[in-house]
Amino acid sequence: MKKSALKLMVGIIVFTSLFVIHAVCNSSNQTALQKSSSKAERDMVLWYRQPGIKWLEGMPVGNGYMGAMVFGGIQNERIALNESSFWSGRPNDYTNPDAFKYFPQIRDLVFAEKYQEAEKMANEHFFGIPIHQQSYQPLGDLLLSFNGIENVKDYYRELDMESGITKVTYSDGNAIFTREAFISYPDRVLVVRITCDKPGRISVEAKLKSLYLDETIAKPAKLIMNGCWTDEANNLRAPVTPRGDTRARVGGKGLRFQTALLAYPENGQYGVSDTSLIIDKANSVTFILTAATSYKNYTDISGDPAATCEKILSNIAGKDYKTLRQRHENDFRTLMGRVHLNIGDPSMNKKPTDERLNLVKQGGEDINLAGLCFQFGRYILASSSRAGGQPANLQAIWNESYSPPWGSKYTININIQMNYWPAEVCNLSECHQPLFDAIKDLSVSGAKTARVHYGCSGWVVHHNFDLWRGTAPVDAARYGMWPIGGSWLCQHIWEHYLYTGDKEFLKEYYPIMKGSAQFLMDLMVEDPKHHWLVIPFSMSPEHGYFFSPGKEAFLSPSTAMDIGIIRELFPHCIEASKILNVDADFSAKLETALQKIPPYQINRNGYLQEWIEDWEGESSKEIHIISPNFAMFPGHSITLRGEPQLAAAIQKFEQHRVGGEWPLSWDLCIWARLENGTKTDELIKSYLRSSISPNLHNSNITTLSDLSFGYTAGVAESLLQSHAGEINLLPALPTSWSNGSVRGLRARGGFEVNLKWKDGKLQQCEIKSLLGNPCAVRYGNKTTNYNISKGQTIKLSGNL
């Protein structure tokens, strides 16, 4: 940094009132490891001996509104920024006004078994306008360039997942430098704190960068970046990729945004250039950043991002670093600290995370690392999905690509639901709210799609939606001609009620569940061959079948997955109507319909039959979405003891799978429901060996986050289940997890459960009742009933 770059406002600053800086790490006689955590176990800490270079070597932080990837660079630090509402495009009605005239023709072609002709007509006439949706975009980068750093030793960086704080420390000569970064949900700011145990050693230049930059405004101690998404700028950097970015080109401008950065140095000199803030020879400096877009809702982008940023920053005036950090920690630890999983050798935490991962990939064993990966799934949910922000998308909230795989959209033929599988059982119920908010939007935009495309009441959404809440079918029939995605989303509403017992929530969201059921009731007709009540044309997500030799098709009347989803939604609506004492007549119609829909069938291979006919599809070894097995997980219309013959068919299907990278999480959940600890153990080991990146995000080359979320749900299902009307303890305990404990998992009916096991056997169980409901508790073949008063805890041994 050259002093000539400083303008006339350079001066000596000592802040004593507005923002009093508190040093946090000045003790040079402690090692970095000791300074990072006072907890001996360090059971939620990832750490490394070098900076991150690649995207999945960075340390993610977030608050549901913003996400940041912190790489820990020494001379040059890049903090990649995202804002959950910054997407391409602008409000759009995706419905096709001509679609309905083709609906009866497509239906009749399917019933006439002219499947390829039906698919061709759907592709040409039934899809949304445009046929593709929009994509999640990176906001830009905060770039920090450090001056005077020459002989670095003892480098260390960590992500403490329990506190949500990243840390970097290193020595240069006789000085120890420390950086901390976190994104606060209570205050909606990214905070970066830089300190040194020797005075006057902090010299740093801060810049903001974005592809969509319109202007940078530099003021004393404040830097502002204003910008706007444009189709033209995006096209320069976002060619269509083989991984499926099929963003609709719309032309012109979209969302406006502002990123505002404040600098609070302690002593030293400060100044500005045209595009940067410059701090020279300070004792410490704290940067505070916030960002906002013009998004108000999916139909309105007239918001004022500058006013939003100004309000956020004015709200933190007078709060020093210690206060901001404490407010953040109090909030974040409340979420992450609820669940602790203790397995394996805790002394392994003394080794860097990436070195542990390499040992596992070389054939070593590290059971404790499996527990860290479990917490990572909880961590990214707590960081990417908070009330007021958008739901976690295909990459949760972290994306550096202008052409992200599959647009980093909300794909709801499995992916987004998988994101939220851990929410309730892993004690992060509050993190579910952004999904519920989105479902409420979809019930409005989807009502028009139901009417315009199908001539039906209620509401519908197909296999994808975006920020603009597009609900029409998109992409192509072999992917998108699936009118039951919204019905699957409704399962999350009911699950939230089962775990929380919140009747006010149920009262608010029951009409949405009912609307989805109304759509299906209007849509379904009697098929002429079997005389079952069916969806006239749908598909088994992303699976084709051969209806005659060499002839592949995708469209079909009700598939096994459709049946499974209906067998979730209709009973949930019936039960909700009883609880709320409403809609008895509608419930009776649903009861009648349930008797008329196709039954589950077993095909010639002994698997659960995927389509209405026993057609041959892809090998079970190869498919990545195990659609026909929905009924066992995440559904529960097929249970191990309730429908043993159907469960056996699902087990046979799973036994023939080789277990690829992406579908592993769903397979793990299915094997947990099958109560097979040998298989859950194999899959968890496979996950660690082949599917993990250095920061513990899954290493899938598409950078999708759903596998990480699904893995966490699968571990939880292996330890605790409650879907079959009983609390099932250690139903699929991985066989290599001989000794361990877990506390804080949740069970349906309003229970919190702690478990301890030794030599693979349950030693102790504590069950706390949050609602006062009775419960049946199973361990192995023994089941016992208990009545636990609200707020009371019972303690059980392995004998129940």
N, C-alpha and C positions, 0 to 999 in steps of 0.2 A: 504494500500500500504506500503510495507516495503522498507526502503532505501537500504537494501542489494540487492534489485532487480535492482538498478541503476548501470549502468556500469561506467567506468572511465571518460566518457565524460560529466558526470554531471557538470553543471556549473551554474553560475548566468548569466541570459540573459537579456539584455535590448535592444529591437529592436528599432532602431531610424531611419533607412533609408529604408531598403527593404520593410518593412510592418509596417507602423505606426498604432497602434491600437487606435481606438476611442471608448471611453465608450459611451454607449447609454442610460443607465437607472441607474443613480446614485442618483436620488432624492428620499430619503426615506420618505418624507412627503406626497407622493402621494400613493393612493391605487393602487393595480394592475389593477383594472378596469379602473381607470383614465389614468394610464400610457399606457395602451394598445391601446388607440385610442382617438383622439381628436374629433371625430365625435360624436355628441349627439345621432344620430340614431343607430349607430353601425349595419347597416342593412346587413352587410355581415360577421359578426363575430360569430363564434361558441366558446363557452367556458365552462369549467368544473372545478369542485373543487377537482378532483382526477386524478391520472394518468390513461391512458388507459391500459387495460390488454389484451383484445381480439383484433383480427385483425380489426374488424369494430368499435373499440373504438379509434383507432389511428387517427392521423391527416395526411392526404395525401398531399404531395407536389411533384411537378414535372416540367419538362421543355420539355417534348416530347422525349428527349433522355434518361433521367433518371427519375425514380420515387423513392420516399422514403416514408415510413410510420413511423411517429414520435409518440412515445407512451408517452413521458414525464415522464419516470420513475425517481425516486428520487435518490436512491443510485446507481441504475443500469438503464441506458438508452439503449434501443435497437432502432436503426434506420434501418429498413428493406430496402434493396436496390434492385432495378430493373434497367436493361438497356434494352431498347426497342428491340434491335436486338439479345438478348441472348435467344436462343431457343435450344431445343434438335435437334438432327440429323445433317444433312449436306446437301449440294445441291443434289437434286434428280429430275429425270425426271419421273413423275408418270404415264406417258402414258402406255397403254397396247397395244403392237403391234398386238395382235390377236383380239382386240375388234371389228374392223370394219367387220370382216367376220360374226359376229353374229348380227350386226345392222339390216340387212333386215329381219332376222328371228324373232328378238324381235318385230320389227314393224308389221310383218305379224301376229304374235300371238296376238298382241293387237287388230289389226283390225278384227281378227277372234273372238274376245271377249274371248280369252283364257288368261285372265289377270294373273292368278297365275302362269301359265306356263311361261309367258313372264317375270314375276318377278324372277322366279327361274333361267332362262337363264341369265338374266342381272346380278344377284348376282354371278353366277358362271363364267361368261366370259367377262363381259363388264366393270368391275371396274378397278380402277388404281392399279399400282404395286409400293409399297404395297397398301393394301386396306385401310390403315389408314394413317393419316398425323402426324405431329410433334406438340410439345406443348411448350408454353411459360414458361420460367424457372426463378426462383429467382436467383439473382446474389449472395446474401449473406447478411451480417449484419455489420453495424458499431456499436460496443459495447463500451459504456462509463461507467466506474466504478468510482464513486466519493468517496473520502475518507474524513472523518471528518464531515459528515452530520449526526446529531444525533437527534435534537429536532425540527422537521419541523412543522411549522405552516403556516397558510394563503396560502396554496397551491392554485395555479391558473394556468390553461393552456388555450390557445386559438389558433384558426386558423382564421386569418383575410383573408377571401377569396378575398378581393379586392386587397390586397398587395401580397398575396401568401406567407405570413410569419407566422410561428408558434412561439408561445412564451410560456415559462414556468417560473413562478416566485414563490418563497416561501421564508420564513424567517427561519433562524436557529439562535437562540439566538437573538443578536442585529444586525445580518447581513441579508441583502436581496440579494438573488441569482436570476439571470436572465439568461435564455437561449433563443436564437433565432435561427431559422433554416429556410432556404429557398433554392431552387434550381434555379439558374439563367440561363435563356435562352441565354442572350447575352454572358455570360462567360462560360457556360456549366459546372458549378461546383455546388456542394452542399456546403453551408456555414453554419457552426454551431458556434455561438458566445456565450461564457460563461463569465459572469461578476458577480462581487460582489461589493457592495458599501463599503466594508471594505477591506483594502489591505491584500494580502497574504493568502486569504481564498480559492483559487481554487486549488484543488488537484484532478487530474483525470488521469486515465489510459485508453488509446484507443486501441482497437483491431479490426481486420477485420476477419470475419469468412465466410466460404463458404463450401458447400458440395463438390464443385469441385476444391478446393484449391490444387495447386501443390507446391507452396512455398510462404513463407512470408519473405520479406527483410526489416529489420529495420535499418534505418540510423538516424543520429541526425535530429530530427524534421521532419522525413519522413518515412512513412510506405507504403510498396508496397505489394500487394497480386496478384500473378499470378496464373491463373488456366485454366482449359479446361473442357468443357463438355464431359463426357464419358457415354456411355450407361450402363456400369457396375455400376458406382456410382449411376446413376439415378434409376436403377432397385432395388438397396438396399433400397431406400427411397420412391419409387413410385409404390406401387402395384396398379393394376387396381381397380378403385373405382366404386361404384354403380352409381355415378353421371356421368359416361361416359368418363373417360380418356381412350381413345383408341389409345394411341400413338403407332406408328409403332416402333418395336425394330429393331435397325439398326446395333448395335455392333460397337466397336471402339470409336474413338474420333471425336469431332465436333469442335465447335467454341472455340477459345482461348479468354481469357479476361485478363485485368489488372484493378485493382482498386488501385488508388494512393491517399494517405492521407498526407497532410501537417499540421503541428501544429505551430502556431505563438503565443507563450505566452508573456505576459507582465510581466517582472521581474520573480522571482521565479527560481526554479531549473527544469532542464529537463534531461531526459535520455531515454534509450531504453532497453528493454529486447529482447529476441530472437523474440518475436511476438507482441510487443506492444510499444507504445509511452507513456512516463510517465511524467506528469507535476506535480510539487509539489510546493505548497505555492505561486502560481502566483496571480497577481491582476486580470488577465483575460486571456483567451486563445481563439483563433479563429482556428477552424479546417476547412480545405478546402479539399474536396474530389471530384475526378472525376473518371470516368470509361469508358472503351471502349472495344469493341470486335474486332475480326479479320474479321467481316462481311464487305465485300465491296459491294456486290450485291447478288442476290439470286442464282447466279451460281459461286460465287468466295468468299472464306473465307480465302484468303491469306494475309489479312490486318495485320498491325503491331499495336496491341493495345498499346504497350509500347510507340511507337513513337507518337501515337495520344494523349495519356495522357500527355506526355512530352510537346507536342505542346500547349495543352490547358493550362497547368500550366505555361508555359513560357509566354503565352499571358496575364496572370494576374499579372505577376511580376511588382511590383511598384504600384499596386492598393491596397489601404488600405480598411479596412472593410467598412468604410463609402461610398467609391466609389463603391464597389461591391454591396452593399445594394441599393444604389441609382440607379445604372444601372438596377438592377433587378426590383425595384419598378417602374421605369419609363416605362419599358417594360410591366410588368404585369398589372399595373393599366390602361395602354392604352387599354388593352383588357377588363378587368373586369369592369372598370369604365364607359364603354359606356352605360350600361343598369342598371337602378335602378327601382325596383318594391317596391312601398310603399303601404302596405296593413296592416290592423289589427292595434293592439296597439303596438307602438314602445317601450313602457316601458317594454314590456315582455322581451326585450333584456337584461334587468338587471338580469334575472333569468338564471341559467345554462341551457345549451341546452338540456342535458339529463333529467333534471327535468321537463322542458317544455314538452318534448316528453312523459314522463311518465304521466303527467297530461292529455294530449290528449288521450293516450291509456286508461285512466280511465274514459273517457267520457267528458273531458273538451274541450274547444274550444280555439284555438290559431291560428288565421288567419295569423298573422305575421310569424309564423313558416312555413306556406306554401310558403311564399315568400323566406325564407331562403333556403328551399329545391329547389325552382326554381333556385336560384343563385348557389346552390351546383352543379347542372347539368352543368351550364355554367363553373363553376370553374374546374371540373374534365376534361372537354373538353380542356380548356385553358392550363391545366397542363399536359395532356397526349398526345396531338396532335399538334405538331408544325413542321414547315417546316424543313426537314432534318432528322427527326425521323421516326419511323414506325407509321402506323395508330393506333388509339386506338383499342385494342382488346377486347375480351369478359370481361376482368377485367380492361379495360382502359390501365393502365400501372403498376398497383400494384398487385403483386401476391406473396404469400409466399409458395405456394404449389409446390412440385416437380411432383405432379400428379393433376394438376388443373382440375376443371370440364370442360369437353369437350375440354381439352387441352388449354383452354384460347386462342383458335384460332380466326380466322376471319370467323365466321359463317354468311353467306350472304343470308339465306332465311328469315332473318328479323334483326338479332341482330346487325350487324355492321352498317347496314343502320340506325337503330334506334340511334346508337351512334352519328350519324352526322345529325339527324333531327334538332337539335337546331342551327347548325352552322351558317346558313345564317340569319334566322329570329331573332336570338338572338345576332346578330352583332359580330360574331366570324368567319368571312369568311376566314381569314388567316389559321384558324385551320383545314380547309377542305383539305389543300394541301397534307398532307401525304396520304390521301385516293386517291387523283388523281395520285400521284406517283405510288401507288400500282396498280391502274387500268391500268396504262401504262405498268407496268411489266406483268400484267395478260394478256394484249392483245397480248403479245409476246409468253409467255408460253402457253396461251390458243389457239393460232393459231395452234400449233402442236397438241393439244388435238382435236381441231375441225377436223383437217385433218386425224389423226390416228384413232379416235374413230367413226367419223361420215362421213368421206369423203367429208367434207364441207370446203368452204373458210371462211374467217372471223375468229372469235375467240369465245371461250366458256369458262365459268367457272361454276361449279355446286354449291353445297350448302356450301362448305367450301374451304378456302385456308389457307396456313400457311406462315411462313417466306420464304419458298422455292418456293412460288408461284405455288403450286400444283393446277391444274385446272381440273384434271380427276375426274369422280365420285368416291366418297369414302364412306366407312362405310357400307351401305346396300341400296338396292333399295328403301325401305320405307322411307329413309332419303335423299339419295343422288342422286337419278335418276331424276335430275331436271336441265335441260340444259339452264336455263334462268337467273341464278344468276348474270352473267356479264351484262346482259341487264338491270337488275334493278340498278346495280351500275352506269350505264350510266345516269340514272335520276339525279344523283348528279352533273354530269358535266353540264347538261342543267340548273339545278336549280342555280348553281353558276353563270352561264352566265346571267340568268334572274335577279338575284339580283344585279350583278355588272356591266352588260353591257360591259364586257371586251372582245372585239372582237379578240384580239390577243390570249387570252386564248381559245376562241372558235375555232379559226383557228388551234391551236395546238392540241386540243382534239377532234375535229370533226372526224378525220379519225378513232379514236377509237370507237366513236358512230356508224359510218358507218360500221366498221368491225363487230360489234355485230349484226347490222341489216343484213349484208351480210350473216352471219352464219344462221340466222333465215330464210332468203329467200331461202337459199340452203336446209335447213332442212325441211321446211314445205311442205306437200303434201296434195292432196285432199283426205279426208277420204271417204271410199266407201259407207258409210251409209247416211251421211248428205250432202256430197259433199262440205263441207267447207274446207278451207285451214287451216291445223292444224299441230302442232308439233306432230309427230306420237306417241311418248311416253314421258310423263312427269309425274308430280304428283302435288297435292295440298299440299304444304309443311307440312309434318308430319301428314297428315290426311289420314285415310283409308276410304273406302266405302264398302258397301255390295251390290254386283252385283246380288246376289241371296241369299236366306235365309241361314245364317250361313257361307257364303263364302265372306271373306274380301280380298280386293286387294288395291293396291296403284297406280300402273301404269295406266295411262289414256292418251288419246289424249288431246289436249289443255284444260286446266282447266281455271276457271274464273280468277285466278291470272295470268296465262300465258297471257290471253287475255288482262288483265289490263296493264301488263307490255309492251306488244306489242303496245297497244294504247297510251302508253307514248313514247316509243322509236321511232316508225316510224314517228309520227308527229313532234317530236323534230328534227329528221334527216332532214325531209322535210323543216322545217322552217330554220334550220341552213344552208342548202344548198342554200336557197334563200338569206340569209344574206351575205353569203360568195361568192355567185354567182358561185357555182360549182355543178356538178353532177345532172343536170336537168333530165337526162334520168333515173338515179337511183331513184330519187325522184318520178318520174312518176310510176315506178314499185312498189314503196312502197305505193303510192296512190291506185293503183289497188289492191294490196294485202289487204289493209285495208278494201276493200269492200267485200273480200272473207272470212275473218276470222270469226269464230263463233260470233254471237251476244251475248250480255248479256241476260240471261234468268231468270225467276223467278220460283222457284220450288214449289212443292206441299204444302210446309209449308208457302209459301209466302215470303221466303228468296231469296236473290240472289243465283242462282244455282251455285254450286261449281264445278261440273264436267260436261262433255259434255252430259251425261245422268242424269236423275233425280234420282240418286242413294241416298240411305239413308246413312248418315255418323254418326259420333259421335254427341252427343247432343251439341248444341251451348253453353250450360252452361259449358261444360267440356273442350272444346278445348282451347289450349293456344296460338295458332297462328291463327288469324282471317283472314286467307289467302283470302277467297273470297271477302272480303271487301277492298282489296288493292285499287280498282278503286276509292274509295272515299278518302282514305288517306293511304299512302302518294301520291297516284295518284290523278288525277283530271278529269279523263274521265267520272266520274259520279259526278255531283254537285247537291246541294240541289235544286236550281232553274232550272238548265239546264235539268235534268232528274228526275223529282219529283217522278215518279212511281218506278224507280230503287232505288232512295234514300229512299223511304218509305220501300222497301224490306230490305235494309240494316238496317234501324231503327228497323224494326220488329225483325230482327236477334239479334240486340244488346239488345233489351228489354228483351229477354229471357236468357240473360247471367247473371250469378251471380257475375262475376267480381272477378277473382282470383288474386293472388299476382303478378305473372309475366305479364299476359296480360293486366293489368290495364292501363298501359301507352298507348297502342295502342287503347284500348277502349276510353280513355280520348280524344285522338286526333280525333277519329271518332265522338264522341258526340259533340266535338267542331265544326267539319264540319257540323254537323246536327243542329248547333246553338241552343243547349239546355243547358242553364245555370244551370238548376236544376240538370241535370245529371253530368255536369262537377263538380259542387259543391259536389255532393255525392261521386264521385270518388276521388276527391282531399282529402276529409275528410277520406275516406277509406284508401287511401295511407298513410296518416299521422298516422292513428290508427294502421295499420297492417303491413306496409311495410318499416319502417324506422329504421335504427340502430342508436346508439348514435352519430356517426359522420355524420349522415344524408345520408350516402350511403344507398341504399335500402338493406333491411335485408334478402333478398332471400338467402337461405342457400347455394346456389351455388356461392355466392359472385359476380355474374355477374353484370356489371355496366350499361347494356343497359336500365334497368328499370328507373334508375336515369336520364339518358339522355332523354328518352322518356317522362318522367313526365315533364321535363322542356319544351320540345317541345309542349306538350299538354296544358300547362299553356299559352304559347305564342299564340297558335292557338285560345285559348279562348278569348284572348284580341285583336288579330289582324290577319286578313287573307287577302291573296292577290292572291289566286290560280285561282279564277274564273273571272279574268279580271277586278277586281275592288278592291280598298282598303276598307275592311270591318271592321268597328270600333266596338269593344266590342261585337262581334257576339255571344259569349257564356259566357258572364261574369258570374262567379260563383255567385249564388244568395246571398250567405252570405257575399260577398265582397262589402258591401254597398258603402263604400267610399275608394278611393285610387287613385294612379297615377302610370304610368309607363313611362319611357323615354328611347329612344334609340333603340326600336325595328325596324327591317327593313322590307320593303315590296318589292315585285318583281317590276321591272321597275326602281329601283334605288331611293328609298325613305326611309327617316328616320322619325319615327313617335313617338310623345309624346302624351300621353292621360291623362286626369284627369276626374274622375267621382264622383258623389255625390248622395246618396240615390239610387244607382243603375242606374243612368242616366248620360250620357255623358255631361260634363260641358265645356270642352275645348279640342281642338286638335290642334297640330302643326305638319305640314308636311313639311319636307325639301326635296327638289329635289336635288339629287346628279348627275343626268344625263340630266335633262331638258326634260324628257318625259311627255306627258299629262297623266292625271289619272282621273279615276272615283272613287268617294268616296261614300261609303254606310254607313249609320247608320240606323238600323232598316229597314223600308220600303222605305226610301228616298235615292235617289242617285243623286249626282251632279257632273258634269264634271269640271275639272280645268286644266289650263295650267300654270305650275310653271316653271320659268326659272331656269336653273342650278345654284345651290348655294343659291337659294331663299327659304324662308319659308313662308307658309301661316298659319294663325291662324283661326280656325273655332270654332263656338259654337256648342252646341248640336243640333241646328237646321240646321247645315251645311250652 
